[in-house]
Amino acid sequence: MPKFSPPLATVAEASDGTLLGARIADDGQWRFPPSGPVPEKFEIALLTYEDRWFRFHPGINPIAVLKALADNIKAGRIVRGGSTITMQVARLSQGNTNRTYAAKLVEILSSLKLELFRSKKSILRMYADNAPFGGNTVGLEAASWRYTGKSSSALSWAEASALAVLPNSPSLIYPGKNQELLKQKRDNLLKKLYERNYIDSLTLVLAIDEPLPSEPKPLPARAPHLTDWLYINKRGHTTRTTIDHELQEKTTGILNKHQKKLDENNIFNSACIIIEVTTGNVLAYVGNSTLPETRQHGGDVDIIRSVRSTGSILKPFLYAGMQQSGDLLPNSLIADIPTRFPGFTPENFDMTYSGAVPASAALSQSLNIPAVRMLQKYNTDRFLNLLIRTGFTTFNRSSDHYGLSIILGGGETTLWELTGAYASLSRVLNNYNSHKKYFREDYHEPVIIGEIKNDEVKNEDHEPPYSASAIWLTYEALQRVNRPESETGWQYFSSGTRMAWKTGTSFGFRDGWAVGTTPEYVAGVWTGNADGEGRPGLTGITTAAPLLFDIFGLLDADKWFDAPREEMTNISVCSQSGFRAGPDCTETVEALVCTAGLRSEACPYHHKIHLNSSRTLQVSSQCYEPGDIVNESWFILTPAMEYFYRQKHPGYRVLPPFAPGCNSDKSIPVMEFIYPSPGIKIFIPRDQEGNLTRIVPEVAHRNPSHKIFWHLDDTYLVTTRYIHHIEVIAGPGNHILTAVDEDGNSVKCGFEIVR
């Protein structure tokens, strides 16, 4: 029984069967894997030319064999084979052996057996898949794409006829070689088709006038990086992917257009992926720019699956996790002040501080210091577990390895997993709104091969990583994305699409990220250099976001997520702090929050203070008539937060001073160390001359005009006023730094010097 087992090319198809790309077989032949039935035009042309009686004979045509035998005897050598299509299949399966009478006898026996066990359609398919078509092209489908640039099912009569005559003498004629002879054979075949009523006279005239296929054409390369991935993982197969070829081509065009601008700043690589939320199907996969000049700058690297530093693109997952757990309300104030941790000093992108910002604003403005403080409260180990449950696999080390820096790019992931994770969140929200349930299957990586069947039984998840309400609140914050003035350009991005989106920039300006989602689609963009070289101005907002918005311009996305009100509740929150309203909060608003928000912390920033009758001084019962004391609720931030907050909020009311003779309220501190923080270990390097460098402690005082007296380990150092920071040289070991103001208020900080 004839068997074919040669190495096959790797073929990538779009969801509708359009060829995306192919990689040559390991033996250097363009031999596509077997496909469907032989197209009708080629079948008719082939049988007319090669084997008119194919459908009627048992594998051999006795008349043709006898004629061939007579002609060969007359010529004294083999000049004619008399082979049927079935016999040619038998010969091809044996490696196209020499044309001897013994070989011919073997062909005949194999043909009879083949006809006995295989249908005519199957035999014809074997021939079309394995016949030589000239050069290193084998099989009809490969020949069709190589010579005509289209699928065999789309061949014209002229093209089908030209291909039908090639296997008869593939080394003698093929497109690009002996064109006149090829045209003669094709035209003669077309005339036979007319004579046998397969085509009409007009079709004949037009077909004869049709140009011959020329030299082999380059195969389509609509998704070269995806094709490379399939070559590694699905070698020798034709793989039908989920790609929408039209969207793929448009997305590639937009990416290449933006890439030309990025090249001007020596940013040579970019990538994009588009996912359908409901199914997780990947609709577009542009692993890198396909511009010719990109090839010499890592253009062959598939960025979509490359591990890169995350920057701040993970902040929404932390925000959603804290909403889910009730650790945070949407607009709770988060400290935004200079913050230092051992070996880690986060800074906001614009190098400024706001003192305190609402959590949603910290997210939409992508402020780093509030994000780190939020993670410190949430716990790194807890956050790492949350990321793993979301579907990330690249965070495979301990929380001690990543530390708090994971929220600012201390970890790595791929555009594939990142965009897939955002798609999972959107899918969870959509499905909860539809079914009022959570399903474990909603969290899955993007689908590029096959389909997720929506009618499959799903497993309900009673402890989901995120609630639908937490996701919705996060998306509400992300659709109001704003940026500091230093990140210029965001205000020019306009789109009719209501979209939740986030950008990210890794340390050293090496990676620019942008991800956006609607109920229907998620798109992820990466920009940078494949070799990891950073470039000034390489930020998510300036390089990736414009591309993201242009891509969403291609998508028909006009919906927004419904609020999952069934698992949300209205609570009274402090209008100034965003925390759950406490007994001292006088101005409150109703806020829609996760039900877990009911157990969130009450407002810590409102206190009852005692004032004189004119409300200009603080007093106490020891220095003022109790009946004349006015009690008032006052919004009071910590000294460090207040120091920066009042610079951007002129309406902030500072506490009045204490009346002479009245003791200050020790429950409300007037001073706070900005640096160092209590218990910190400080490494002191040496300068170029070998001397120990200094540490620069800083204190925030509610009344900067007050004098502060500094002491190190009970030794007086210096007095400051207005600007309360000093330089200190301290040797290795534990130390206590004390600051005392002129009213006798003091604050202490213990720290350790290591070197």
C-alpha positions in Angstrom: 0.0 0.0 0.0 1.5 3.4 -1.0 2.5 5.5 2.0 3.9 9.0 2.1 5.9 10.2 5.0 8.2 13.0 3.8 8.9 16.1 6.0 6.2 18.7 5.6 6.1 22.5 5.6 4.6 24.3 8.5 1.6 26.3 7.5 -0.3 29.0 9.5 -3.8 29.9 8.6 -6.2 32.6 9.7 -9.6 31.7 11.2 -11.2 31.7 7.7 -8.4 29.6 6.1 -6.4 32.6 4.7 -2.7 31.8 4.5 -0.8 33.8 7.1 2.6 32.3 6.4 4.6 29.1 6.0 8.0 27.6 6.8 9.7 25.2 4.4 10.0 21.5 5.2 13.1 20.2 6.8 14.3 18.6 3.5 14.2 22.0 1.8 11.0 21.3 -0.1 7.9 23.4 -0.2 5.5 20.6 0.6 2.3 21.6 2.3 0.5 19.2 4.7 -2.5 17.4 3.1 -5.6 19.5 2.9 -9.2 19.0 1.8 -10.7 17.8 -1.5 -9.0 18.7 -4.8 -10.5 21.9 -6.3 -12.9 21.2 -9.1 -11.1 23.2 -11.8 -7.7 21.6 -11.1 -9.3 18.1 -11.0 -11.0 18.6 -14.4 -7.9 20.0 -15.9 -5.6 17.3 -14.5 -7.8 14.4 -15.5 -8.3 15.9 -19.0 -4.6 16.2 -19.4 -3.3 13.1 -17.6 -6.0 10.4 -17.2 -9.3 11.0 -18.9 -10.6 7.5 -17.8 -9.5 7.8 -14.2 -13.0 7.4 -12.8 -13.6 4.2 -14.7 -10.4 2.1 -14.8 -9.3 -0.2 -11.9 -5.9 1.6 -11.5 -4.5 0.8 -14.9 -5.7 1.7 -18.4 -5.1 -1.4 -20.5 -5.4 0.5 -23.8 -2.9 3.2 -22.7 -0.5 0.5 -21.4 -0.7 -1.4 -24.7 -0.1 1.8 -26.8 2.8 2.7 -24.6 4.3 -0.8 -25.0 4.0 -0.7 -28.8 5.5 2.8 -29.0 8.4 1.7 -26.7 9.1 -1.4 -28.7 9.0 0.5 -32.0 11.4 3.2 -30.6 13.7 0.6 -28.9 13.6 2.5 -25.7 11.0 3.8 -23.2 9.4 6.9 -24.7 5.9 6.6 -23.2 4.7 5.3 -19.8 1.0 4.9 -20.2 0.7 5.6 -16.5 -2.6 6.4 -14.9 -3.0 8.9 -12.0 -3.1 5.8 -9.6 0.1 4.4 -11.1 1.8 7.8 -10.7 0.8 7.9 -7.0 2.3 4.4 -6.6 5.5 5.6 -8.2 5.7 8.8 -6.2 5.3 6.7 -3.0 8.3 4.7 -4.0 10.5 7.7 -4.5 9.9 8.2 -8.3 12.0 5.1 -9.2 13.7 4.5 -12.6 11.3 3.8 -15.5 12.0 0.1 -16.1 9.7 -2.7 -17.0 10.2 -4.2 -13.6 9.4 -0.9 -11.9 6.3 -0.6 -14.1 5.1 -4.0 -13.0 5.4 -3.0 -9.3 3.5 0.2 -10.1 0.7 -1.8 -11.7 0.4 -4.2 -8.7 0.5 -1.3 -6.3 -2.1 0.6 -8.3 -4.5 -2.3 -8.3 -4.2 -2.7 -4.5 -4.5 1.1 -4.0 -7.8 1.1 -6.0 -9.0 -1.7 -3.9 -8.6 0.0 -0.6 -8.8 3.7 -1.4 -11.5 5.8 -3.0 -10.9 7.8 -6.2 -11.1 11.0 -4.3 -8.5 9.8 -1.8 -6.2 8.8 -4.7 -6.6 12.1 -6.4 -5.9 13.9 -3.2 -2.7 11.8 -2.7 -1.5 12.8 -6.2 -2.3 16.5 -5.7 -0.4 16.5 -2.4 2.7 14.8 -3.6 3.2 15.5 -7.3 6.3 17.5 -8.2 5.6 21.0 -9.6 9.1 22.0 -10.5 12.1 23.2 -8.5 11.6 22.5 -4.8 7.8 22.8 -5.0 5.8 19.7 -4.2 2.0 19.4 -4.1 -0.8 21.5 -5.5 -1.3 23.8 -2.6 2.3 24.8 -2.3 2.5 25.2 -6.1 -0.6 27.4 -6.1 0.7 29.8 -3.5 4.3 29.8 -4.9 3.2 30.4 -8.6 0.0 32.3 -8.3 0.0 33.8 -4.8 -3.4 32.3 -4.0 -5.1 29.2 -2.7 -5.8 26.3 -5.1 -9.5 26.8 -4.5 -9.2 30.3 -6.0 -7.4 29.3 -9.2 -8.7 30.4 -12.6 -9.1 28.0 -15.5 -5.9 29.3 -17.0 -4.0 28.9 -13.7 -5.4 25.4 -13.0 -4.5 24.3 -16.5 -0.9 25.7 -16.2 -0.4 23.8 -12.9 -2.1 20.6 -14.3 0.6 20.2 -17.0 3.6 20.7 -14.6 3.9 17.3 -12.9 4.2 15.5 -16.3 7.7 16.9 -16.8 8.5 19.1 -13.7 12.3 19.3 -14.5 11.6 20.5 -18.0 9.0 23.2 -17.6 7.7 25.2 -14.7 6.9 28.9 -14.2 10.1 30.8 -15.0 11.6 28.1 -17.2 10.6 27.3 -20.8 7.7 29.6 -20.7 6.8 29.2 -24.4 6.5 25.4 -24.0 4.5 25.8 -20.9 2.1 28.2 -22.6 1.8 25.8 -25.5 0.9 22.9 -23.2 -1.5 25.1 -21.2 -3.3 26.5 -24.2 -3.7 23.0 -25.7 -5.2 21.8 -22.5 -7.6 24.8 -22.4 -8.7 23.9 -26.0 -9.4 20.3 -24.9 -11.5 21.7 -22.0 -13.5 23.7 -24.5 -13.9 20.8 -26.8 -15.3 18.7 -24.0 -17.7 21.4 -22.9 -16.0 22.2 -19.5 -15.6 25.8 -20.5 -17.3 28.1 -23.0 -15.7 30.0 -25.9 -15.5 33.3 -24.0 -13.8 31.6 -21.1 -11.3 30.0 -23.5 -10.4 33.3 -25.2 -9.9 35.0 -21.8 -7.9 32.1 -20.4 -5.6 32.0 -23.4 -5.0 35.7 -23.0 -4.3 35.4 -19.3 -0.5 35.7 -18.5 1.4 32.6 -17.4 2.5 32.3 -13.8 6.0 33.6 -13.5 8.8 32.7 -11.2 7.9 31.6 -7.7 6.3 34.4 -5.5 7.2 34.9 -1.9 4.6 33.3 0.4 2.4 35.6 2.5 4.0 36.8 5.7 1.0 38.3 7.5 2.1 37.0 10.9 5.8 36.0 10.7 6.4 35.7 14.4 3.3 33.6 15.0 4.4 31.4 12.0 7.8 31.0 13.6 6.2 30.0 16.9 4.1 27.4 15.1 7.2 26.1 13.3 8.6 25.3 16.8 5.5 24.0 18.4 3.4 22.6 15.4 6.1 21.7 12.9 4.9 19.9 9.8 1.2 20.8 10.3 -1.3 23.2 8.9 -2.7 25.1 11.9 -5.9 27.0 11.7 -5.5 29.9 14.2 -8.0 32.4 15.6 -6.4 35.3 13.7 -8.7 37.7 11.8 -6.4 38.2 8.7 -7.9 41.6 7.8 -7.5 42.9 11.4 -4.0 41.4 11.4 -3.0 43.3 8.3 -4.5 46.6 9.5 -2.8 46.3 12.9 0.5 45.5 11.3 0.1 48.6 9.1 -0.6 50.8 12.1 2.3 49.4 14.1 4.7 49.9 11.2 3.5 53.4 10.8 4.2 54.2 14.4 7.5 52.3 14.3 8.8 54.7 11.7 8.4 57.5 14.2 10.0 55.5 17.0 13.0 54.8 14.8 13.9 58.5 15.0 14.6 58.0 18.7 16.5 54.8 18.2 13.5 52.8 19.5 13.5 49.9 17.0 10.9 47.4 18.2 7.2 47.2 19.0 4.5 44.6 19.3 0.8 44.3 19.6 -1.8 41.7 20.4 -5.6 42.0 20.2 -7.9 39.5 22.1 -11.6 39.0 22.0 -12.8 39.0 25.6 -15.6 36.5 25.4 -13.6 33.7 23.9 -10.1 34.8 24.6 -9.4 34.3 20.9 -6.3 36.2 19.6 -7.5 38.3 16.6 -4.2 40.0 15.8 -0.7 38.9 16.7 2.1 41.3 15.6 5.2 40.0 17.4 7.4 42.8 16.1 7.6 45.4 13.4 7.9 44.0 9.9 9.7 47.0 8.5 12.9 45.9 6.5 15.1 48.1 8.7 13.8 46.4 11.8 15.5 43.1 10.8 18.9 44.4 11.8 17.6 45.5 15.2 16.1 42.3 16.6 13.2 42.3 14.3 13.0 38.5 14.3 12.4 38.5 18.1 8.8 37.7 19.0 8.3 40.4 21.6 4.8 39.1 22.5 6.3 36.0 24.2 9.5 37.7 25.4 9.9 38.3 29.1 10.2 42.0 29.9 10.1 44.3 33.0 6.6 45.2 33.9 7.0 48.8 34.9 3.8 50.0 36.6 1.4 48.0 34.4 0.5 45.7 37.4 -0.9 48.5 39.6 -4.5 47.8 38.6 -4.3 44.3 39.9 -3.2 45.5 43.3 -5.9 48.2 43.3 -8.6 45.6 42.4 -7.2 43.1 45.0 -7.4 45.8 47.8 -11.0 46.6 46.8 -11.9 42.9 46.9 -10.4 42.5 50.3 -11.9 45.7 51.8 -8.4 47.0 52.6 -9.1 50.1 50.5 -12.0 52.2 49.3 -11.9 53.7 45.8 -10.9 57.2 47.0 -9.2 56.6 50.3 -6.2 58.9 50.8 -2.8 57.3 50.3 0.3 59.0 51.6 2.5 60.5 48.8 5.6 61.6 50.6 9.3 60.8 50.3 9.6 57.2 51.2 12.7 55.0 51.6 13.0 51.3 52.2 16.2 49.3 52.6 17.8 49.3 49.2 14.7 50.8 47.6 13.6 54.4 47.2 10.6 54.8 45.0 10.1 58.1 43.2 7.1 59.4 41.3 7.7 60.0 37.6 7.7 63.7 37.9 9.8 63.7 41.1 7.2 65.6 43.1 5.0 64.7 46.1 1.3 65.5 46.7 1.3 64.6 50.4 -1.9 62.5 50.0 -3.9 61.5 47.0 -7.1 59.4 46.5 -6.3 55.8 45.7 -8.2 56.0 42.3 -6.2 59.1 41.4 -3.0 57.4 42.4 -3.9 54.7 40.0 -5.0 56.8 37.1 -2.0 59.1 37.5 0.3 56.1 38.0 1.9 57.5 41.1 4.7 55.2 42.3 5.0 56.1 46.0 1.3 55.6 46.8 1.4 52.2 44.9 4.3 51.0 47.0 2.6 52.1 50.2 -0.5 50.3 49.1 1.5 47.1 48.5 3.2 47.5 51.9 -0.3 47.4 53.4 -1.6 44.6 51.3 1.6 42.4 51.7 3.9 41.3 48.9 3.4 37.6 49.4 -0.4 38.1 49.2 0.0 40.1 46.0 2.3 37.6 44.4 -0.3 34.9 45.1 -3.0 37.1 43.6 -0.9 37.5 40.4 -0.4 33.7 40.1 -4.2 33.1 40.6 -4.8 35.7 37.9 -2.8 33.5 35.4 0.7 34.9 35.5 3.4 32.2 35.3 6.5 34.4 35.0 6.5 35.5 38.7 8.1 32.2 39.8 10.3 33.4 42.6 9.5 34.1 46.3 8.1 37.4 47.5 11.3 38.1 49.3 13.1 38.1 45.9 10.8 40.7 44.5 10.0 42.8 47.5 7.9 45.9 47.2 9.6 46.8 43.9 7.4 44.2 42.1 4.7 46.9 41.8 7.1 49.2 39.9 8.7 46.7 37.6 10.8 44.5 39.9 9.3 41.5 38.2 8.9 40.4 34.5 6.2 39.1 32.3 5.2 38.8 28.7 2.8 40.8 26.6 1.0 37.5 26.0 0.3 36.9 29.7 -0.3 40.5 30.6 -3.0 41.1 27.9 -4.4 37.7 28.7 -4.8 38.6 32.3 -6.6 41.8 31.5 -8.9 39.8 29.2 -9.6 37.4 32.0 -10.7 40.2 34.3 -13.0 41.6 31.6 -14.4 38.1 31.0 -15.1 37.7 34.7 -17.0 40.9 34.9 -19.0 40.2 31.8 -19.9 36.7 32.9 -20.9 37.8 36.4 -23.2 40.4 35.0 -24.8 37.7 32.8 -24.9 34.8 35.2 -24.4 36.2 38.7 -21.7 33.6 39.2 -18.0 33.2 39.0 -16.2 30.4 37.0 -12.7 29.2 37.3 -12.5 28.7 33.5 -12.8 32.5 33.0 -9.1 32.8 33.9 -7.1 31.4 31.0 -4.4 32.4 28.7 -5.2 33.8 25.2 -6.4 31.2 22.7 -4.5 31.1 19.4 -5.4 27.6 18.3 -8.8 26.1 18.5 -11.7 27.7 20.3 -13.2 27.9 23.7 -16.7 26.4 23.6 -19.0 28.6 25.6 -21.6 25.8 26.0 -19.1 23.6 28.0 -19.9 23.0 31.7 -18.0 25.4 33.8 -16.9 25.0 37.4 -18.2 27.6 39.7 -15.6 29.5 41.8 -16.8 30.4 45.2 -13.6 32.2 46.2 -12.6 34.1 43.0 -9.3 36.2 43.0 -11.3 39.3 42.2 -15.0 40.2 42.7 -16.8 41.7 39.7 -17.3 44.8 41.8 -13.6 45.2 42.4 -12.9 44.8 38.7 -15.6 47.3 37.8 -14.3 49.9 40.3 -10.8 49.4 38.9 -12.0 50.0 35.4 -13.9 53.1 36.4 -10.6 54.5 37.7 -8.7 53.4 34.6 -11.1 55.1 32.2 -10.2 58.4 33.9 -6.5 58.0 33.2 -4.7 61.2 33.6 -1.0 62.0 33.7 1.3 64.5 35.3 2.4 67.4 33.1 5.8 65.8 32.7 4.2 63.0 30.7 3.1 65.3 27.9 0.8 64.2 25.2 -1.9 62.2 26.9 -4.5 65.0 26.6 -4.3 64.7 22.8 -5.5 61.1 22.8 -9.1 61.0 21.8 -11.3 58.1 21.0 -15.0 57.5 20.7 -14.4 54.3 22.5 -15.0 54.2 26.3 -12.0 52.3 27.4 -10.1 51.4 30.6 -6.4 51.7 29.9 -3.1 51.7 31.7 0.5 52.4 30.7 3.7 51.3 32.2 7.4 52.2 31.9 10.2 50.1 33.2 13.3 51.3 35.0 15.9 52.8 32.7 13.2 53.6 30.0 13.6 50.1 28.5 10.0 49.1 28.1 6.9 51.0 27.2 3.6 49.3 27.9 -0.1 50.1 27.2 -3.1 47.9 27.7 -6.7 48.8 27.1 -10.0 47.0 27.5 -13.7 47.3 26.6 -16.3 44.6 27.2 -15.5 43.2 23.8 -11.8 43.6 23.3 -8.4 43.8 25.0 -5.4 45.2 23.2 -1.8 45.2 24.5 1.1 47.1 23.1 4.9 47.0 23.9 7.6 49.4 22.6 11.3 49.4 23.2 14.4 47.6 22.0 14.7 43.9 21.8 18.3 44.1 23.2 17.0 45.9 26.3 18.7 49.3 25.5 16.9 52.1 27.2 16.1 55.4 25.4 15.2 58.9 26.8 11.5 59.4 26.3 10.7 55.8 26.0 7.6 55.7 28.2 4.3 53.9 27.9 2.4 57.2 27.6 4.5 58.6 24.8 5.4 55.5 22.7 2.8 52.8 23.4 -0.4 54.7 24.2 -0.7 56.4 20.8 -0.4 53.0 19.1 -3.0 51.6 21.5 -5.6 54.3 20.7 -5.1 53.9 16.9 -5.6 50.2 17.3 -8.9 50.6 19.2 -9.9 52.9 16.3 -10.1 49.7 14.2 -12.4 47.9 16.6 -16.1 48.2 16.8 -16.2 48.7 20.5 -19.1 50.9 21.7 -20.2 49.3 25.0 -19.2 49.7 28.6 -19.3 47.4 31.6 -22.4 47.3 33.6 -22.0 47.9 37.3 -22.5 44.6 39.3 -24.7 46.3 41.8 -25.9 43.0 43.3 -22.6 42.7 45.2 -22.0 46.4 45.9 -23.4 48.7 48.5 -23.6 52.4 49.2 -21.8 53.5 52.3 -21.1 56.9 53.8 -17.6 58.0 53.3 -15.7 61.1 54.4 -15.7 63.6 51.6 -12.2 64.8 52.4 -10.4 61.5 53.1 -12.3 59.0 51.1 -12.4 56.6 54.1 -15.5 55.2 55.7 -17.0 58.0 57.6 -16.1 58.1 61.3 -18.0 59.9 64.1 -15.9 63.1 63.6 -16.5 63.4 59.8 -18.9 66.3 59.3 -19.0 66.2 55.5 -19.9 62.9 54.0 -20.9 61.5 50.6 -22.5 58.2 49.5 -20.1 56.0 47.6 -20.8 52.7 45.7 -18.2 50.2 46.9 -17.6 46.5 47.3 -19.5 44.9 50.1 -16.1 44.1 51.7 -15.7 47.9 52.1 -18.1 47.8 55.0 -15.3 46.5 57.1 -12.7 49.0 55.9 -10.9 51.4 58.2 -12.8 54.4 59.4 -11.4 57.9 58.7 -8.2 58.4 60.7 -7.7 62.0 59.7 -10.6 63.7 61.5 -10.2 64.7 65.1 -12.1 66.7 67.6 -10.1 69.7 68.7 -10.8 72.3 71.4 -10.8 76.0 70.4 -11.3 79.3 72.0 -14.5 81.2 71.3 -13.0 83.0 68.3 -11.7 79.7 66.9 -8.2 81.1 66.5 -6.3 79.1 69.2 -6.3 75.6 70.6 -7.2 75.4 74.3 -7.8 72.9 77.0 -9.8 72.8 80.2 -6.7 73.4 82.2 -6.2 76.9 80.6 -9.6 77.9 79.5 -13.1 78.0 80.8 -14.8 74.7 79.9 -18.0 76.5 79.1 -16.3 78.7 76.5 -14.5 75.9 74.7 -15.7 75.3 71.1 -15.3 71.7 69.9 -14.8 71.3 66.2 -14.0 68.4 63.9 -10.8 69.1 62.0 -9.2 67.4 59.0 -5.6 66.7 60.1 -3.0 64.9 58.0 0.2 63.7 59.5 3.0 66.4 59.6 4.8 64.9 56.6 1.7 64.5 54.5 0.5 68.0 55.5 3.9 69.5 54.5 3.4 68.5 50.8 -0.4 68.4 50.7 -0.8 72.1 51.6 1.5 73.1 48.7 -1.0 71.8 46.2 -4.2 72.4 48.2 -4.4 76.1 49.3 -7.7 75.4 51.0 -6.2 73.0 53.5 -6.6 74.4 57.0 -3.7 74.1 59.3 -4.3 73.6 63.0 -4.3 76.9 65.0 -1.5 77.2 67.6 -2.1 76.5 71.3 -3.0 79.4 73.5 -0.2 80.6 75.8 -0.1 78.4 78.9 -2.0 75.6 77.3 -0.3 72.2 76.9 -0.3 70.8 73.3 -2.4 67.8 72.5 0.2 64.9 72.4 -2.3 62.7 70.5 -1.8 64.9 67.4 1.9 65.0 66.6 3.4 68.2 65.4 6.6 66.7 63.9 7.4 63.6 61.9 10.6 62.2 60.4 10.5 62.1 56.6 13.9 60.4 56.7 15.1 58.1 58.1 12.2 55.9 58.9 12.3 54.1 62.3 14.3 50.9 62.3 15.8 51.4 58.9 19.2 50.0 58.0 21.3 52.5 56.1 24.3 51.6 54.0 26.8 54.4 53.9 29.2 54.3 50.8 32.4 56.1 50.6 33.0 59.0 48.2 35.8 59.2 45.6 38.3 60.3 48.2 37.5 57.4 50.5 35.5 59.4 53.0 32.2 58.2 54.4 29.3 60.0 52.8 26.6 61.7 54.9 23.0 60.9 55.6 20.5 63.7 55.3 17.7 63.4 57.9 14.6 65.5 57.3 11.7 66.4 59.6 8.3 67.9 58.7 6.9 70.3 61.3 3.3 71.7 61.2 4.8 75.2 61.8 8.1 75.3 59.8 9.0 78.6 61.5 9.6 76.8 64.8 13.1 76.0 65.7 14.2 72.4 65.9 17.1 71.2 67.9 18.8 68.1 66.6 20.6 65.5 68.7 22.4 62.3 67.7 22.7 59.8 70.5 22.2 62.6 73.1 24.8 64.8 71.5 23.5 68.1 70.2 24.2 68.7 66.6 22.5 71.8 65.2 19.4 74.0 65.2 17.2 74.5 62.1 14.4 76.8 61.2 12.1 76.8 58.1 14.1 74.1 56.3 14.4 71.1 58.6 17.0 68.8 57.2 20.7 68.4 58.1 23.7 66.4 57.1 24.9 63.8 59.6 28.0 61.6 59.7 27.5 58.5 61.8 29.7 55.4 62.3 28.5 51.8 62.0 26.0 50.6 64.5 22.7 51.6 66.1 21.9 55.3 66.6 19.0 57.4 67.8 18.2 60.7 66.2 16.1 63.1 68.3 14.5 66.4 67.1 13.0 68.8 69.7 11.1 72.0 68.8 11.1 75.2 70.8 7.8 74.2 72.5 9.3 71.0 73.9 7.7 68.6 71.4 10.1 65.9 70.4 10.3 63.0 68.0 12.9 60.2 67.9 14.0 57.8 65.2 16.2 54.7 65.7 18.3 53.5 62.8 21.4 51.4 62.0 24.4 52.2 59.9 25.9 49.3 58.0 28.8 49.3 55.5 
